Amino acid sequence: MLASSTHALHARLAPAQALVDERRTLYRLAVDLFAPGTGLSDNLADHPIVRYEVGRALAGHGGLDPSRLHEVAALRVRDAGIAVAADPRAAEVLEAPLRIVAPPGAAPRPLTEADGERFEAAFAIVADGVRLLRRLAPAMADDLLAHVSMLAVLKAETSGGVVSASSRYVPGIVLIDEPSAPIEVAEALVHEGAHEKFFDLAITREFLDVRAEDVEEFENSWSHARWPLEQTFAAWHAYSCLAQFAESCGEEDLGRDSLLPKARERADEIGAWLIAHEVELRPDARWLLHAFTGDPLGETASPADQADADVREDGHFHVLPDVRYKRADTGRVVVGRATQPPQLFWLDEDAGWVMAQCGPSGTAEFRDLLARATEEWQADSAVVARRLKSALGSLVRASLVEWTP
């Protein structure tokens, strides 16, 4: 059993709506790198295919056509408590996620309004499943469904055995096999909603870095499949959420493919392997791992504030011309460099504050920053000066700003 509920532990890293706000901010900055001045509404920033197109551009697989973003966002959906793809064009617009999750030899096709009563029957079960999830685990539903932007129901004869699926390459969409009962939908939304939550955490918090690709793979005991570190962490996170949901289900009759009876055992197995390899995880991932497993995490000593020798109090700095940044409503700042491919990353609190002070000119005097920071941070001026110098030094070393004495 978890030491605390999954939604409460998630909220200690970031409440769901704060996390969604930061993810939208990141996508808006990414679009601005390719097409300056292009605005993204919340609906566009949340749309799975818009996020797929932006992700492809960030990975260096072509540019970004703003008209394409508006075109795919015109896909018609129906409201079942979550948006359900209903447009007869869904197979064309959702080609990417359908292709990515397809088992060998399968070509999944979505049910749409063109399928008449068959679609309506599936839609009604989905709506009942969403209501069931909210009744059984209301806080978990709020926590996870905030990260699910769309659901598509696959025709059973085309799914190739896919029960439910999602992909980090097309984040925000959940695919489920044609359901026969609401509990199947509820479980699928917990399973894939946990993955969607992880995708948002991974791009806004310190979870994994490029080293993750070189870590030894995990081999599970039930199918002997081998998973890289990112997939292993995602699976552990989903099984942990499923294990908690199982405690809420009581006497509910589960679907024949339900993972709920196996969830705790599998979460424990994967979690033990992750703890043994936690040196490969970044701080937020380690914290979440230990919080979920109830295994105490030792306090990590914070590095002492270090004044950068090249940052003096009589100087000023300016942001380099190819640097763009946006500040989320939470106050956190995401920065991008218009390189090929572009680079995106989040700044720590102090560096983010400094960038946010630059204004339209992209320049700032140290003394002006010191006066503002001393007032806002409510700390001794000597401490504030050290923090400012450390933050500015990190920005200089990251080639985001230039410092002029």
C-alpha positions as a Markdown table, in Angstrom:
| # | Residue | x | y | z |
|---|---|---|---|---|
| 1 | Met | 0.0 | 0.0 | 0.0 |
| 2 | Leu | 1.2 | 3.5 | -0.8 |
| 3 | Ala | 2.4 | 5.7 | 2.1 |
| 4 | Ser | 0.1 | 8.4 | 0.7 |
| 5 | Ser | -2.4 | 8.7 | -2.2 |
| 6 | Thr | -0.9 | 9.1 | -5.6 |
| 7 | His | -2.8 | 12.3 | -6.3 |
| 8 | Ala | -1.4 | 13.9 | -3.1 |
| 9 | Leu | 2.1 | 12.8 | -3.9 |
| 10 | His | 1.8 | 14.1 | -7.5 |
| 11 | Ala | 0.5 | 17.4 | -6.1 |
| 12 | Arg | 3.6 | 17.8 | -4.0 |
| 13 | Leu | 5.6 | 17.9 | -7.2 |
| 14 | Ala | 3.0 | 20.0 | -9.0 |
| 15 | Pro | -0.8 | 20.3 | -8.8 |
| 16 | Ala | -2.4 | 18.9 | -12.0 |
| 17 | Gln | -3.5 | 22.3 | -13.3 |
| 18 | Ala | -0.1 | 23.9 | -12.6 |
| 19 | Leu | 1.6 | 21.0 | -14.5 |
| 20 | Val | -0.8 | 21.5 | -17.5 |
| 21 | Asp | -0.1 | 25.2 | -17.5 |
| 22 | Glu | 3.7 | 24.6 | -17.6 |
| 23 | Arg | 3.3 | 22.0 | -20.4 |
| 24 | Arg | 1.2 | 24.5 | -22.4 |
| 25 | Thr | 3.9 | 27.1 | -21.8 |
| 26 | Leu | 6.6 | 24.8 | -23.2 |
| 27 | Tyr | 4.6 | 24.0 | -26.3 |
| 28 | Arg | 3.9 | 27.7 | -26.9 |
| 29 | Leu | 7.6 | 28.5 | -26.7 |
| 30 | Ala | 8.4 | 25.6 | -29.0 |
| 31 | Val | 5.9 | 26.9 | -31.6 |
| 32 | Asp | 7.3 | 30.4 | -31.3 |
| 33 | Leu | 10.8 | 29.1 | -32.1 |
| 34 | Phe | 9.5 | 27.8 | -35.5 |
| 35 | Ala | 6.8 | 30.3 | -36.3 |
| 36 | Pro | 7.3 | 33.5 | -34.3 |
| 37 | Gly | 4.1 | 35.2 | -33.4 |
| 38 | Thr | 1.9 | 32.1 | -33.8 |
| 39 | Gly | -0.5 | 31.9 | -30.9 |
| 40 | Leu | -1.7 | 28.6 | -29.4 |
| 41 | Ser | -5.0 | 28.5 | -27.6 |
| 42 | Asp | -5.4 | 26.1 | -24.7 |
| 43 | Asn | -7.3 | 23.7 | -27.0 |
| 44 | Leu | -4.5 | 23.8 | -29.6 |
| 45 | Ala | -1.8 | 23.4 | -27.0 |
| 46 | Asp | -3.6 | 20.4 | -25.6 |
| 47 | His | -4.4 | 18.7 | -28.9 |
| 48 | Pro | -2.5 | 15.4 | -29.3 |
| 49 | Ile | -1.7 | 15.8 | -33.0 |
| 50 | Val | -0.6 | 19.4 | -32.5 |
| 51 | Arg | 1.8 | 18.1 | -29.8 |
| 52 | Tyr | 2.9 | 15.4 | -32.1 |
| 53 | Glu | 3.7 | 17.9 | -34.9 |
| 54 | Val | 5.6 | 20.1 | -32.5 |
| 55 | Gly | 7.5 | 17.1 | -31.2 |
| 56 | Arg | 8.5 | 16.1 | -34.7 |
| 57 | Ala | 9.8 | 19.6 | -35.4 |
| 58 | Leu | 11.8 | 19.7 | -32.1 |
| 59 | Ala | 13.4 | 16.3 | -33.0 |
| 60 | Gly | 14.6 | 17.8 | -36.3 |
| 61 | His | 12.1 | 15.9 | -38.5 |
| 62 | Gly | 11.0 | 18.9 | -40.6 |
| 63 | Gly | 9.5 | 22.3 | -39.9 |
| 64 | Leu | 6.2 | 23.4 | -38.5 |
| 65 | Asp | 3.3 | 24.5 | -40.6 |
| 66 | Pro | 0.9 | 26.6 | -38.4 |
| 67 | Ser | -2.0 | 26.0 | -40.9 |
| 68 | Arg | -1.5 | 22.2 | -40.3 |
| 69 | Leu | -2.0 | 22.7 | -36.5 |
| 70 | His | -5.4 | 24.4 | -37.1 |
| 71 | Glu | -6.4 | 21.8 | -39.6 |
| 72 | Val | -5.9 | 18.8 | -37.3 |
| 73 | Ala | -7.6 | 20.7 | -34.4 |
| 74 | Ala | -10.8 | 20.8 | -36.4 |
| 75 | Leu | -11.3 | 17.1 | -35.8 |
| 76 | Arg | -14.8 | 16.8 | -34.3 |
| 77 | Val | -15.1 | 15.2 | -30.8 |
| 78 | Arg | -18.0 | 14.3 | -28.5 |
| 79 | Asp | -18.1 | 15.0 | -24.8 |
| 80 | Ala | -18.3 | 11.9 | -22.6 |
| 81 | Gly | -16.7 | 13.6 | -19.6 |
| 82 | Ile | -13.6 | 13.5 | -21.8 |
| 83 | Ala | -13.4 | 14.3 | -25.5 |
| 84 | Val | -14.1 | 11.3 | -27.7 |
| 85 | Ala | -13.0 | 11.3 | -31.3 |
| 86 | Ala | -16.2 | 11.1 | -33.4 |
| 87 | Asp | -15.3 | 12.7 | -36.8 |
| 88 | Pro | -15.4 | 10.3 | -39.8 |
| 89 | Arg | -12.0 | 11.7 | -40.7 |
| 90 | Ala | -10.5 | 10.4 | -37.4 |
| 91 | Ala | -8.5 | 7.5 | -39.1 |
| 92 | Glu | -6.7 | 10.0 | -41.3 |
| 93 | Val | -6.1 | 12.7 | -38.6 |
| 94 | Leu | -5.1 | 10.2 | -36.0 |
| 95 | Glu | -2.9 | 8.2 | -38.3 |
| 96 | Ala | 0.3 | 8.7 | -36.2 |
| 97 | Pro | -1.0 | 7.3 | -32.9 |
| 98 | Leu | -2.9 | 4.5 | -34.7 |
| 99 | Arg | 0.3 | 3.5 | -36.5 |
| 100 | Ile | 2.6 | 3.8 | -33.4 |
| 101 | Val | 0.5 | 1.5 | -31.1 |
| 102 | Ala | -0.4 | -1.0 | -33.8 |
| 103 | Pro | 0.7 | -4.6 | -33.1 |
| 104 | Pro | 2.6 | -6.3 | -35.9 |
| 105 | Gly | 0.2 | -7.1 | -38.8 |
| 106 | Ala | -2.6 | -5.0 | -37.3 |
| 107 | Ala | -4.1 | -1.7 | -38.7 |
| 108 | Pro | -6.3 | -0.3 | -35.9 |
| 109 | Arg | -9.3 | 1.8 | -37.0 |
| 110 | Pro | -11.3 | 4.1 | -34.8 |
| 111 | Leu | -15.1 | 4.0 | -34.3 |
| 112 | Thr | -16.7 | 7.2 | -35.5 |
| 113 | Glu | -20.1 | 8.7 | -36.0 |
| 114 | Ala | -20.0 | 7.1 | -39.5 |
| 115 | Asp | -20.5 | 3.7 | -37.7 |
| 116 | Gly | -23.9 | 4.8 | -36.4 |
| 117 | Glu | -25.4 | 2.8 | -33.5 |
| 118 | Arg | -22.2 | 0.9 | -32.9 |
| 119 | Phe | -20.4 | 4.2 | -32.2 |
| 120 | Glu | -23.3 | 5.4 | -30.0 |
| 121 | Ala | -23.2 | 2.2 | -28.0 |
| 122 | Ala | -19.5 | 2.5 | -27.4 |
| 123 | Phe | -19.8 | 6.2 | -26.6 |
| 124 | Ala | -22.4 | 5.5 | -23.9 |
| 125 | Ile | -20.1 | 2.9 | -22.3 |
| 126 | Val | -17.2 | 5.4 | -22.3 |
| 127 | Ala | -19.4 | 8.0 | -20.6 |
| 128 | Asp | -20.5 | 5.5 | -18.0 |
| 129 | Gly | -16.9 | 4.5 | -17.5 |
| 130 | Val | -15.8 | 8.1 | -16.9 |
| 131 | Arg | -18.7 | 8.5 | -14.4 |
| 132 | Leu | -17.7 | 5.3 | -12.7 |
| 133 | Leu | -14.0 | 6.4 | -12.3 |
| 134 | Arg | -15.2 | 9.7 | -10.8 |
| 135 | Arg | -17.4 | 7.9 | -8.4 |
| 136 | Leu | -14.9 | 5.3 | -7.3 |
| 137 | Ala | -11.8 | 7.5 | -7.1 |
| 138 | Pro | -12.8 | 11.2 | -7.6 |
| 139 | Ala | -9.5 | 12.7 | -6.5 |
| 140 | Met | -7.5 | 10.3 | -8.7 |
| 141 | Ala | -9.9 | 11.0 | -11.6 |
| 142 | Asp | -9.3 | 14.8 | -11.3 |
| 143 | Asp | -5.5 | 14.2 | -11.1 |
| 144 | Leu | -5.1 | 11.9 | -14.1 |
| 145 | Leu | -7.8 | 13.0 | -16.5 |
| 146 | Ala | -6.4 | 16.6 | -16.5 |
| 147 | His | -3.7 | 15.1 | -18.7 |
| 148 | Val | -6.0 | 13.2 | -21.1 |
| 149 | Ser | -7.1 | 15.5 | -24.0 |
| 150 | Met | -8.8 | 12.9 | -26.2 |
| 151 | Leu | -9.9 | 9.3 | -26.3 |
| 152 | Ala | -10.5 | 7.2 | -29.4 |
| 153 | Val | -12.3 | 3.8 | -29.4 |
| 154 | Leu | -10.8 | 1.1 | -31.7 |
| 155 | Lys | -13.0 | -1.3 | -33.7 |
| 156 | Ala | -12.5 | -4.6 | -32.0 |
| 157 | Glu | -11.8 | -6.5 | -35.3 |
| 158 | Thr | -8.9 | -4.1 | -36.1 |
| 159 | Ser | -7.3 | -3.6 | -32.7 |
| 160 | Gly | -5.0 | -6.6 | -32.9 |
| 161 | Gly | -5.4 | -7.3 | -29.2 |
| 162 | Val | -4.7 | -3.7 | -28.0 |
| 163 | Val | -6.7 | -3.3 | -24.7 |
| 164 | Ser | -5.5 | 0.3 | -24.2 |
| 165 | Ala | -2.5 | 2.3 | -25.3 |
| 166 | Ser | -0.9 | 5.7 | -25.3 |
| 167 | Ser | 2.4 | 7.0 | -26.7 |
| 168 | Arg | 4.9 | 9.7 | -25.6 |
| 169 | Tyr | 5.3 | 10.6 | -29.2 |
| 170 | Val | 1.6 | 11.6 | -29.4 |
| 171 | Pro | 0.9 | 12.7 | -25.8 |
| 172 | Gly | -2.6 | 13.5 | -24.7 |
| 173 | Ile | -4.5 | 10.7 | -26.6 |
| 174 | Val | -5.7 | 7.4 | -25.1 |
| 175 | Leu | -6.7 | 4.5 | -27.4 |
| 176 | Ile | -9.0 | 1.8 | -26.1 |
| 177 | Asp | -10.4 | -1.4 | -27.6 |
| 178 | Glu | -14.2 | -1.4 | -28.1 |
| 179 | Pro | -15.4 | -1.7 | -24.5 |
| 180 | Ser | -18.0 | -4.1 | -23.2 |
| 181 | Ala | -18.4 | -2.6 | -19.7 |
| 182 | Pro | -17.7 | 0.8 | -17.9 |
| 183 | Ile | -15.1 | -0.7 | -15.6 |
| 184 | Glu | -12.9 | -1.5 | -18.6 |
| 185 | Val | -13.0 | 2.2 | -19.5 |
| 186 | Ala | -12.3 | 3.3 | -16.0 |
| 187 | Glu | -9.3 | 1.0 | -15.6 |
| 188 | Ala | -8.0 | 2.0 | -19.1 |
| 189 | Leu | -8.2 | 5.7 | -18.1 |
| 190 | Val | -6.3 | 5.1 | -14.9 |
| 191 | His | -3.6 | 3.1 | -16.7 |
| 192 | Glu | -3.1 | 5.5 | -19.7 |
| 193 | Gly | -3.9 | 8.6 | -17.6 |
| 194 | Ala | -0.9 | 7.6 | -15.4 |
| 195 | His | 1.2 | 7.5 | -18.5 |
| 196 | Glu | 0.0 | 10.9 | -19.7 |
| 197 | Lys | 0.7 | 12.3 | -16.3 |
| 198 | Phe | 4.2 | 10.9 | -16.5 |
| 199 | Phe | 4.7 | 12.4 | -20.0 |
| 200 | Asp | 3.9 | 15.8 | -18.6 |
| 201 | Leu | 6.1 | 15.4 | -15.6 |
| 202 | Ala | 9.0 | 14.2 | -17.8 |
| 203 | Ile | 9.0 | 17.4 | -19.9 |
| 204 | Thr | 8.6 | 19.9 | -17.0 |
| 205 | Arg | 10.5 | 18.3 | -14.1 |
| 206 | Glu | 13.8 | 16.7 | -13.5 |
| 207 | Phe | 13.1 | 13.0 | -14.3 |
| 208 | Leu | 15.4 | 11.6 | -16.9 |
| 209 | Asp | 18.2 | 12.8 | -19.2 |
| 210 | Val | 20.1 | 11.5 | -22.2 |
| 211 | Arg | 22.0 | 8.9 | -20.1 |
| 212 | Ala | 18.7 | 7.0 | -19.7 |
| 213 | Glu | 19.2 | 5.5 | -23.1 |
| 214 | Asp | 22.4 | 3.8 | -22.1 |
| 215 | Val | 21.2 | 2.2 | -18.8 |
| 216 | Glu | 20.8 | -1.6 | -18.6 |
| 217 | Glu | 17.3 | -2.7 | -19.4 |
| 218 | Phe | 14.7 | -4.1 | -17.0 |
| 219 | Glu | 13.4 | -7.6 | -17.7 |
| 220 | Asn | 10.0 | -8.3 | -16.1 |
| 221 | Ser | 9.1 | -11.7 | -14.6 |
| 222 | Trp | 5.7 | -12.2 | -16.2 |
| 223 | Ser | 6.5 | -11.9 | -19.9 |
| 224 | His | 10.3 | -11.5 | -19.9 |
| 225 | Ala | 9.9 | -8.4 | -22.0 |
| 226 | Arg | 12.9 | -6.0 | -21.7 |
| 227 | Trp | 12.3 | -2.3 | -21.2 |
| 228 | Pro | 14.6 | 0.7 | -21.3 |
| 229 | Leu | 14.7 | 3.0 | -18.3 |
| 230 | Glu | 12.0 | 5.4 | -19.4 |
| 231 | Gln | 9.5 | 2.7 | -20.2 |
| 232 | Thr | 10.4 | 0.9 | -17.0 |
| 233 | Phe | 9.6 | 4.1 | -14.9 |
| 234 | Ala | 6.4 | 4.7 | -16.9 |
| 235 | Ala | 5.3 | 1.1 | -16.3 |
| 236 | Trp | 6.0 | 1.3 | -12.5 |
| 237 | His | 4.1 | 4.6 | -12.3 |
| 238 | Ala | 1.1 | 3.2 | -14.1 |
| 239 | Tyr | 1.1 | 0.0 | -12.0 |
| 240 | Ser | 1.3 | 2.0 | -8.8 |
| 241 | Cys | -1.7 | 4.1 | -9.8 |
| 242 | Leu | -3.6 | 0.9 | -10.8 |
| 243 | Ala | -2.8 | -0.7 | -7.5 |
| 244 | Gln | -4.3 | 2.3 | -5.6 |
| 245 | Phe | -7.4 | 2.2 | -8.0 |
| 246 | Ala | -7.8 | -1.5 | -7.2 |
| 247 | Glu | -8.3 | -0.6 | -3.6 |
| 248 | Ser | -11.2 | 1.6 | -4.6 |
| 249 | Cys | -13.0 | -0.9 | -6.7 |
| 250 | Gly | -14.5 | -3.1 | -3.9 |
| 251 | Glu | -16.8 | -5.7 | -5.4 |
| 252 | Glu | -16.8 | -4.3 | -8.9 |
| 253 | Asp | -16.7 | -7.1 | -11.5 |
| 254 | Leu | -13.5 | -6.5 | -13.4 |
| 255 | Gly | -12.9 | -7.0 | -17.1 |
| 256 | Arg | -11.4 | -10.2 | -18.4 |
| 257 | Asp | -8.1 | -8.5 | -19.3 |
| 258 | Ser | -7.9 | -6.5 | -16.0 |
| 259 | Leu | -4.5 | -5.8 | -14.6 |
| 260 | Leu | -5.9 | -4.6 | -11.3 |
| 261 | Pro | -5.4 | -8.0 | -9.4 |
| 262 | Lys | -1.7 | -8.0 | -10.5 |
| 263 | Ala | -0.9 | -4.3 | -10.2 |
| 264 | Arg | 0.6 | -4.2 | -6.7 |
| 265 | Glu | 2.9 | -7.2 | -7.2 |
| 266 | Arg | 4.1 | -5.8 | -10.5 |
| 267 | Ala | 4.6 | -2.3 | -9.1 |
| 268 | Asp | 6.7 | -3.7 | -6.2 |
| 269 | Glu | 8.8 | -5.8 | -8.6 |
| 270 | Ile | 9.6 | -2.8 | -10.9 |
| 271 | Gly | 10.0 | -0.4 | -8.0 |
| 272 | Ala | 12.6 | -2.6 | -6.4 |
| 273 | Trp | 14.6 | -2.6 | -9.6 |
| 274 | Leu | 14.3 | 1.2 | -10.0 |
| 275 | Ile | 15.5 | 1.8 | -6.5 |
| 276 | Ala | 18.6 | -0.4 | -7.2 |
| 277 | His | 19.2 | 1.8 | -10.3 |
| 278 | Glu | 18.1 | 5.2 | -8.9 |
| 279 | Val | 21.5 | 6.7 | -9.5 |
| 280 | Glu | 20.4 | 7.0 | -13.2 |
| 281 | Leu | 17.3 | 9.0 | -12.2 |
| 282 | Arg | 17.2 | 12.7 | -11.8 |
| 283 | Pro | 16.0 | 14.3 | -8.5 |
| 284 | Asp | 12.2 | 14.6 | -9.1 |
| 285 | Ala | 12.1 | 11.0 | -10.4 |
| 286 | Arg | 14.0 | 9.7 | -7.3 |
| 287 | Trp | 11.7 | 11.7 | -5.0 |
| 288 | Leu | 8.5 | 10.3 | -6.6 |
| 289 | Leu | 9.9 | 6.7 | -6.6 |
| 290 | His | 10.7 | 6.8 | -2.9 |
| 291 | Ala | 7.5 | 8.6 | -2.0 |
| 292 | Phe | 5.4 | 6.0 | -3.8 |
| 293 | Thr | 7.2 | 3.1 | -2.3 |
| 294 | Gly | 7.4 | 4.5 | 1.2 |
| 295 | Asp | 11.1 | 4.0 | 1.2 |
| 296 | Pro | 12.8 | 7.0 | 3.0 |
| 297 | Leu | 14.9 | 9.2 | 0.8 |
| 298 | Gly | 17.9 | 10.8 | 2.4 |
| 299 | Glu | 18.2 | 14.5 | 2.2 |
| 300 | Thr | 20.4 | 15.6 | -0.6 |
| 301 | Ala | 22.7 | 18.3 | 0.4 |
| 302 | Ser | 22.2 | 21.5 | -1.5 |
| 303 | Pro | 25.4 | 22.9 | -3.1 |
| 304 | Ala | 26.6 | 26.0 | -1.4 |
| 305 | Asp | 25.9 | 29.2 | -3.2 |
| 306 | Gln | 28.9 | 30.0 | -5.3 |
| 307 | Ala | 29.6 | 33.5 | -6.6 |
| 308 | Asp | 30.7 | 33.3 | -10.2 |
| 309 | Ala | 34.1 | 35.0 | -10.7 |
| 310 | Asp | 33.0 | 36.6 | -14.0 |
| 311 | Val | 29.8 | 38.2 | -12.5 |
| 312 | Arg | 30.5 | 41.4 | -10.8 |
| 313 | Glu | 28.2 | 43.9 | -9.1 |
| 314 | Asp | 29.2 | 46.8 | -11.4 |
| 315 | Gly | 28.2 | 45.0 | -14.7 |
| 316 | His | 25.1 | 44.1 | -16.7 |
| 317 | Phe | 24.0 | 41.2 | -18.9 |
| 318 | His | 22.0 | 40.7 | -22.1 |
| 319 | Val | 20.1 | 37.7 | -23.4 |
| 320 | Leu | 21.6 | 36.2 | -26.5 |
| 321 | Pro | 19.7 | 36.9 | -29.7 |
| 322 | Asp | 18.7 | 33.2 | -30.4 |
| 323 | Val | 17.3 | 32.7 | -26.9 |
| 324 | Arg | 13.5 | 32.7 | -26.3 |
| 325 | Tyr | 11.8 | 32.2 | -23.0 |
| 326 | Lys | 8.3 | 32.1 | -21.6 |
| 327 | Arg | 7.1 | 32.3 | -18.0 |
| 328 | Ala | 4.3 | 30.0 | -16.9 |
| 329 | Asp | 1.5 | 31.2 | -14.6 |
| 330 | Thr | 3.3 | 29.2 | -11.9 |
| 331 | Gly | 6.3 | 31.5 | -12.2 |
| 332 | Arg | 8.6 | 28.8 | -13.7 |
| 333 | Val | 10.4 | 29.8 | -16.8 |
| 334 | Val | 11.1 | 27.6 | -19.9 |
| 335 | Val | 13.9 | 28.6 | -22.2 |
| 336 | Gly | 14.6 | 27.7 | -25.8 |
| 337 | Arg | 17.5 | 28.3 | -28.2 |
| 338 | Ala | 16.8 | 28.6 | -31.9 |
| 339 | Thr | 19.4 | 26.0 | -32.8 |
| 340 | Gln | 18.9 | 23.1 | -35.2 |
| 341 | Pro | 17.2 | 21.2 | -33.7 |
| 342 | Pro | 16.0 | 23.7 | -31.0 |
| 343 | Gln | 16.9 | 23.1 | -27.4 |
| 344 | Leu | 14.3 | 23.5 | -24.6 |
| 345 | Phe | 14.8 | 23.4 | -20.9 |
| 346 | Trp | 13.5 | 24.7 | -17.6 |
| 347 | Leu | 15.5 | 27.1 | -15.4 |
| 348 | Asp | 15.7 | 26.8 | -11.6 |
| 349 | Glu | 13.8 | 29.3 | -9.5 |
| 350 | Asp | 16.5 | 31.9 | -9.2 |
| 351 | Ala | 17.7 | 31.8 | -12.8 |
| 352 | Gly | 14.1 | 31.8 | -14.0 |
| 353 | Trp | 13.4 | 34.9 | -11.9 |
| 354 | Val | 16.4 | 36.6 | -13.5 |
| 355 | Met | 15.3 | 35.9 | -17.0 |
| 356 | Ala | 11.8 | 37.1 | -16.3 |
| 357 | Gln | 13.2 | 40.5 | -15.2 |
| 358 | Cys | 14.9 | 41.2 | -18.6 |
| 359 | Gly | 11.8 | 42.8 | -20.2 |
| 360 | Pro | 11.6 | 43.6 | -23.9 |
| 361 | Ser | 15.2 | 44.9 | -24.1 |
| 362 | Gly | 16.7 | 41.6 | -22.9 |
| 363 | Thr | 19.2 | 43.4 | -20.8 |
| 364 | Ala | 19.5 | 44.2 | -17.1 |
| 365 | Glu | 21.9 | 45.9 | -14.7 |
| 366 | Phe | 23.1 | 43.9 | -11.8 |
| 367 | Arg | 22.4 | 46.7 | -9.3 |
| 368 | Asp | 18.8 | 47.0 | -10.6 |
| 369 | Leu | 18.3 | 43.3 | -10.2 |
| 370 | Leu | 19.8 | 43.3 | -6.7 |
| 371 | Ala | 17.4 | 46.0 | -5.6 |
| 372 | Arg | 14.4 | 44.1 | -7.0 |
| 373 | Ala | 15.5 | 40.8 | -5.6 |
| 374 | Thr | 16.2 | 42.2 | -2.2 |
| 375 | Glu | 12.6 | 43.5 | -2.0 |
| 376 | Glu | 11.0 | 40.4 | -3.5 |
| 377 | Trp | 13.1 | 37.6 | -1.9 |
| 378 | Gln | 13.0 | 39.2 | 1.6 |
| 379 | Ala | 16.5 | 38.1 | 2.5 |
| 380 | Asp | 19.7 | 39.7 | 3.6 |
| 381 | Ser | 21.3 | 41.7 | 0.7 |
| 382 | Ala | 24.5 | 39.7 | 0.9 |
| 383 | Val | 22.6 | 36.4 | 0.6 |
| 384 | Val | 20.6 | 37.9 | -2.3 |
| 385 | Ala | 23.8 | 39.0 | -4.0 |
| 386 | Arg | 25.3 | 35.6 | -3.8 |
| 387 | Arg | 22.1 | 34.0 | -5.2 |
| 388 | Leu | 22.0 | 36.4 | -8.1 |
| 389 | Lys | 25.7 | 35.9 | -9.0 |
| 390 | Ser | 25.1 | 32.1 | -8.9 |
| 391 | Ala | 22.0 | 32.4 | -11.1 |
| 392 | Leu | 23.7 | 34.7 | -13.5 |
| 393 | Gly | 26.8 | 32.5 | -13.6 |
| 394 | Ser | 24.7 | 29.5 | -14.5 |
| 395 | Leu | 23.0 | 31.5 | -17.3 |
| 396 | Val | 26.4 | 32.6 | -18.7 |
| 397 | Arg | 27.8 | 29.0 | -18.6 |
| 398 | Ala | 24.7 | 27.8 | -20.4 |
| 399 | Ser | 25.3 | 30.3 | -23.2 |
| 400 | Leu | 22.0 | 32.0 | -22.6 |
| 401 | Val | 23.3 | 35.4 | -21.6 |
| 402 | Glu | 26.5 | 37.4 | -22.1 |
| 403 | Trp | 28.0 | 39.3 | -19.2 |
| 404 | Thr | 29.6 | 42.7 | -19.5 |
| 405 | Pro | 31.6 | 44.1 | -16.5 |
